[in-house]
């Protein structure tokens, strides 16, 4: 059976699906011919059930309580986490603390109320992205690479792997989003200006590319071994 490794970028606002094709990284478009998939998961009280991405975003104003957005930073976190409380205050959903301390979203789904964790919601979104990739490629997608925010802790990364496994995906590697951007830009380019890393006695220079709308803005990220601080230089 033919299979392929697919890359999923699960962002706060949008998700992207990437594959290696034609000498570069190609971003797959969805059923609406759009390459970005809004990070929204919507649930309906009627028999229409669950909506994903753009269709879920379109029902945000009419069904705000059962349309979930901004759940990406919450994965793998506990309800009483002080940093998470700031995120929860900005959300319009019914959110409650579970018996194990986890975060729960109470939504209306097929004429009944259910409680979902951020891991459940992320798994549903990954199922949708997996379906889009399979429809475009024409064969099954099992193995994947997922990019996660740089600030994700170990618990959040393990929760992302668990969500992917629930969605029927085998995660070969979790990659920081900054590293994914650098590889997508320079994986097929000759080593020249695109120096990936330069290690000295006092610091490590890491080169990556930040996407700014329609062009690429190179910059240097200085990681000091002594102070463990990040300083960004643009040119």
C-alpha positions as CSV (number, residue, x, y, z in Angstrom):
1,X,0.0,0.0,0.0
2,X,1.3,3.4,-1.0
3,X,1.9,5.8,1.8
4,X,3.6,9.2,2.2
5,X,4.9,11.4,5.0
6,X,3.0,14.6,5.4
7,X,3.8,17.7,7.4
8,X,1.1,19.4,9.5
9,X,1.5,22.9,10.8
10,X,-1.0,23.4,13.6
11,X,-1.0,27.2,14.2
12,X,-3.1,29.4,16.4
13,X,-5.0,31.0,13.5
14,X,-4.5,28.6,10.6
15,X,-3.2,25.1,9.8
16,X,-1.2,24.1,6.7
17,X,-0.4,20.7,5.1
18,X,2.9,20.3,3.4
19,X,4.5,17.6,1.2
20,X,7.8,17.3,-0.6
21,X,7.0,17.4,-4.3
22,X,8.6,18.8,-7.5
23,X,11.9,19.8,-5.9
24,X,10.3,21.8,-3.1
25,X,7.7,22.0,-0.3
26,X,4.2,22.1,-1.7
27,X,1.3,23.4,0.5
28,X,-1.8,21.4,-0.2
29,X,-5.1,23.2,-0.8
30,X,-8.4,22.1,0.7
31,X,-11.9,21.5,-0.7
32,X,-12.3,25.3,-1.0
33,X,-9.0,25.7,-3.0
34,X,-7.4,27.5,-0.1
35,X,-4.0,26.5,1.3
36,X,-4.7,27.8,4.8
37,X,-7.2,25.9,7.0
38,X,-8.5,28.1,9.9
39,X,-7.9,26.5,13.3
40,X,-11.6,26.3,14.1
41,X,-13.7,23.3,15.1
42,X,-17.5,23.8,15.3
43,X,-20.2,21.6,16.8
44,X,-23.9,21.7,16.0
45,X,-26.9,21.0,18.1
46,X,-28.7,19.5,15.1
47,X,-27.9,16.5,13.0
48,X,-25.3,18.4,11.0
49,X,-22.8,17.4,13.7
50,X,-19.2,18.6,13.4
51,X,-17.7,21.3,11.2
52,X,-14.0,22.0,10.5
53,X,-11.8,24.8,9.4
54,X,-13.5,27.3,7.1
55,X,-17.0,25.9,7.6
56,X,-16.6,26.0,11.4
57,X,-15.3,29.6,11.2
58,X,-18.3,30.7,9.2
59,X,-20.6,29.6,12.1
60,X,-18.6,31.5,14.7
61,X,-21.1,34.4,15.1
62,X,-24.2,32.2,15.0
63,X,-22.9,29.5,17.3
64,X,-20.1,31.0,19.3
65,X,-20.5,28.7,22.4
66,X,-19.9,25.5,20.4
67,X,-17.3,26.9,18.0
68,X,-13.8,26.3,19.4
69,X,-10.8,28.5,18.5
70,X,-7.6,29.3,20.3
71,X,-7.3,25.8,21.8
72,X,-3.8,25.2,20.5
73,X,-1.9,26.7,23.5
74,X,-4.2,24.9,25.9
75,X,-3.2,21.4,24.9
76,X,-1.4,19.5,27.6
77,X,-2.1,22.2,30.2
78,X,-4.1,22.1,33.4
79,X,-7.1,24.3,34.2
80,X,-5.4,26.0,37.3
81,X,-2.3,27.0,35.4
82,X,-2.0,30.8,35.9
83,X,-0.8,31.4,32.3
84,X,-3.8,29.4,30.9
85,X,-6.3,31.4,33.0
86,X,-5.3,34.4,30.9
87,X,-6.2,32.6,27.7
88,X,-9.5,31.2,29.1
89,X,-10.7,34.7,30.0
90,X,-10.5,35.7,26.4
91,X,-12.6,32.8,25.2
92,X,-16.4,32.8,24.8
93,X,-16.9,29.1,25.3
94,X,-18.2,27.3,28.3
95,X,-15.0,26.0,29.9
96,X,-14.9,23.9,33.1
97,X,-12.3,22.1,35.2
98,X,-12.3,18.3,34.9
99,X,-11.9,15.8,37.7
100,X,-8.2,15.2,36.7
101,X,-7.5,19.0,36.5
102,X,-7.7,19.1,32.8
103,X,-9.5,21.8,30.7
104,X,-13.0,20.9,29.3
105,X,-15.1,22.6,26.7
106,X,-18.8,22.1,27.0
107,X,-20.5,22.1,23.6
108,X,-23.8,21.2,22.0
109,X,-23.4,18.2,19.7
110,X,-26.2,16.4,18.0
111,X,-28.9,17.5,20.5
112,X,-26.9,16.7,23.6
113,X,-24.1,18.4,25.6
114,X,-20.6,16.9,25.7
115,X,-17.3,17.9,27.3
116,X,-14.1,17.9,25.2
117,X,-10.5,18.4,26.1
118,X,-8.1,20.4,23.9
119,X,-6.6,17.0,23.0
120,X,-9.9,15.8,21.7
121,X,-10.5,18.9,19.7
122,X,-6.9,18.8,18.2
123,X,-7.4,15.2,17.3
124,X,-10.6,16.1,15.4
125,X,-8.8,18.8,13.5
126,X,-6.0,16.4,12.6
127,X,-8.5,13.9,11.3
128,X,-9.8,16.6,9.0
129,X,-6.3,17.6,7.8
130,X,-5.5,13.9,7.3
131,X,-8.6,13.5,5.1
132,X,-7.7,16.6,3.0
133,X,-4.2,15.3,2.4
134,X,-5.5,11.8,1.4
135,X,-8.0,13.3,-1.0
136,X,-5.2,15.4,-2.6
137,X,-2.6,12.6,-2.7
138,X,-4.9,9.8,-3.6
139,X,-3.6,7.3,-1.1
140,X,-3.5,6.8,2.7
141,X,-1.6,9.1,5.0
142,X,-0.2,7.4,8.1
143,X,3.2,9.0,9.0
144,X,3.5,12.7,9.6
145,X,5.7,15.4,11.0
146,X,4.0,18.1,13.1
147,X,5.4,21.6,13.8
148,X,4.6,23.0,17.2
149,X,5.3,26.4,18.8
150,X,8.8,26.9,20.3
151,X,7.3,27.6,23.7
152,X,5.6,24.2,24.0
153,X,6.7,22.3,27.1
154,X,7.3,18.5,27.2
155,X,3.7,17.9,28.5
156,X,2.3,19.8,25.5
157,X,4.4,18.0,23.0
158,X,3.4,14.6,24.5
159,X,-0.3,15.7,24.3
160,X,0.2,16.6,20.7
161,X,1.6,13.2,19.9
162,X,-1.3,11.6,21.8
163,X,-3.8,13.7,19.8
164,X,-2.2,12.6,16.5
165,X,-2.2,8.9,17.6
166,X,-5.9,9.2,18.4
167,X,-6.4,10.6,14.8
168,X,-4.7,7.6,13.3
169,X,-1.4,9.2,12.7
170,X,2.1,8.1,13.5
171,X,4.2,11.1,14.4
172,X,7.8,10.6,13.2
173,X,9.0,13.9,14.7
174,X,7.8,17.0,16.4
175,X,9.5,20.1,15.0
176,X,9.6,23.6,16.3
177,X,7.8,26.0,13.9
178,X,10.9,28.2,13.5
179,X,13.0,25.2,12.4
180,X,10.2,24.1,10.0
181,X,10.2,27.5,8.4
182,X,13.9,27.4,7.9
183,X,13.8,23.9,6.3
184,X,10.9,24.8,4.1
185,X,12.9,27.8,2.8
186,X,16.3,26.2,2.4
187,X,16.0,22.4,2.3
188,X,16.6,22.3,-1.5
189,X,19.1,25.3,-1.7
190,X,22.9,25.2,-1.9
191,X,24.8,26.1,1.2
192,X,25.7,29.7,0.8
193,X,24.1,32.5,2.6
194,X,21.8,30.0,4.2
195,X,24.1,28.9,7.0
196,X,22.1,26.8,9.4
197,X,24.2,27.1,12.5
198,X,27.6,28.4,13.6
199,X,28.9,27.4,17.0
200,X,31.5,29.4,18.9
201,X,32.8,29.3,22.4
202,X,30.5,32.0,23.7
203,X,27.3,31.7,21.6
204,X,25.4,29.7,18.9
205,X,24.2,31.5,15.8
206,X,21.1,30.0,14.4
207,X,19.8,31.2,11.0
208,X,16.2,31.0,10.1
209,X,13.7,32.7,7.9
210,X,10.6,34.4,9.2
211,X,7.6,34.7,6.8
212,X,6.3,38.3,6.5
213,X,3.2,38.3,4.3
214,X,4.4,37.7,0.8
215,X,8.2,37.9,1.2
216,X,10.9,36.3,3.3
217,X,12.8,38.3,5.9
218,X,16.1,36.7,6.9
219,X,17.3,37.2,10.4
220,X,19.8,35.9,12.9
221,X,18.9,34.5,16.3
222,X,21.6,34.8,18.9
223,X,21.4,32.2,21.6
224,X,23.7,33.0,24.4
225,X,25.0,30.0,26.3
226,X,25.7,32.0,29.4
227,X,22.5,34.1,29.8
228,X,20.2,31.7,27.9
229,X,18.5,34.8,26.4
230,X,17.3,35.3,22.8
231,X,18.3,38.3,20.8
232,X,17.1,38.8,17.3
233,X,19.0,40.7,14.6
234,X,17.3,41.7,11.3
235,X,19.0,42.8,8.1
